[in-house]
């Protein structure tokens, strides 16, 4: 697995370099059928990663956001597949705030077992293998990541500072005193993995490629990503590639069920 991980790290950084070439220029923004933005950077990153993964492991299928029209009749036969978001946070890319990432995950039997997340503007590179920990790669080597446990007050929550949906606002109120941290893309999970944030509640649509790589990193650092029924967020279990609502925690002992509306027992 370590050889696969190192190859994925190289692909993520190569894709990040291609993204930055576009980022430094004026670029066109198209829109997909769901009105989400699409740029040359998304497509360049997609090509680098998908071609690289297919050369690396021809027997493992690839599902990428930019090539997602693979029917359920095919996907349901997979027990192992790559799950890729070539540019997670295209809206942040368009705003040029730097808060976007390249996400590469290997999923086995519904579980992310390898994850690489790269934020090219910040040269921020994280990786994890299930059962082997999570790490921040720097020039001097890898730094092991650990979430903050037990969490202490005030809870640091990944949530918009200005725009909150009603359910998230209600959950924050039930948490008591909190510090809000607005972040784009999968960086929310990564900050929890580093112990810099405690909680990320997500009550709204995300796709499987948005979360798998960062979930692997967070779980490798000691955190959890849970559906609201208490089960871990899993992958490729249904025709629809949208995730259910979930909550990401650095400390699994937090009373997260009490924050829900209605509370879940």
Helices and strands as residue ranges (DSSP letters): H 2-23, E 29-31, E 37-39, H 40-56, E 61-64, H 72-75, E 80-88, H 90-95, E 101-108, E 111-119, G 120-122, E 124-129, E 133-138, E 141-144, E 155-158, H 166-175, E 178-181, H 187-193, E 199-202, H 208-220, E 224-227, E 246-249, G 256-259
